[in-house]
């Protein structure tokens, strides 16, 4: 496969031949096809099985899967927060760091003062690392600006990187991420700003698809979160929710009430919260990387959620403070080790269910005729090897819309 990228004519059909095992997931579960080929035309999967083309990529009998879909990330920030990581290594909890002025608000000054070009450069570099790990679509949140100008700037950054980079970024407005310092004593005043000024401006800008709120003790109350989400719905923004991460706050019940697409985190979700998610068909997006990165031991109850019939997605929660992880294969490892998920469940949750959490399952998230050719050509032969390798996953090529975007 050496130097095949330079030999491929993207204007013509492409054949991935000699696939030892094609692995894909859909609503019914995970399926595999041995010793097969994939025909790609105009960036989409045209056929699975024996076909002919002048453009050939030999997969050397290894595995091919679709690209990962990371449905929860926070990539728009200027600088890392490695000093907080150092504090946690000495035993200081994330909650204590927030009390001392760290956490989300510590990233605000950087975003507010940075130029749009500076942020585009930073985010583009981060997208390079996502692509190298096999992720071909991410959901990308604003939320480190926390004023109207900076939130609009963050969404513009997401849009510019989406247009210029191989990866697809699905934009989410998250003015409801935390309370900026100027509103530290006037939380309802900041909620007024979000609802009366930010959301109308975001809708007029026309970039954001979703509206997310951090409904958690010490952040936005259920009543405040409901107001933000309901206002967003009036302006055409679909609801997502950071729910029950540290305590059972009633956020999962709110997610059901407002018809959220996804409720995320859920480490402290209650039985009533699970019932609300089930009854209202809310997807549960679990983020085991955050639990791991913060050094906590209580992971989300994945087994209980799956057994209840909930659609479960996995994502990285990549952000500068509580989870500096960009690898979906490593998230699969954590899901298998700490969430009690099978390899097949973790793969389905990292691909098709991630696409479903973004309402894109008709276009991406599985290898099916008519879908985008977002594919990973691996240097391994078995699905089990993805979580088994833990790190340094042997990815040979990543294709986005039928073009090789990683690997040489």
Secondary structure, 3 states (H helix, E strand, C coil): CCCCHHHCCCCCCEEEEEEEEEEEEECCEEEEEEEEEEEEECCEEEEECCCCCCEEEECCCCEEEECEEEEEECCCCCCCCHHHHHHHHCCCCHHHHHHCCCCHHHHHHHHHHCCHHHHHHHHHHHHHHHHHCCEEEEEEECCCCCCHHHHHHHHHHHHHHHHHCCCEEEEEEEEECCCCHHHCCCHHHHHHHHHHHHHHHHHHHCCCCEEEEEECCCCECHHHHHHHHHHHHHCCCEEEEEECCCCCCCHHHHHHHHCCCEEEECCCCCHHHHHHHHHCCCEEEECHHHHHHCCCCCCCCHHHHHHCCCCEEECCCECCCCCCCCCHHHHHHHHHHHCCCCHHHHHHHHCHHHHHHCCCCCCCCCCCCCCECCEEEECCCCCHHHHHHCCCCCEEEEEECCEEEECC
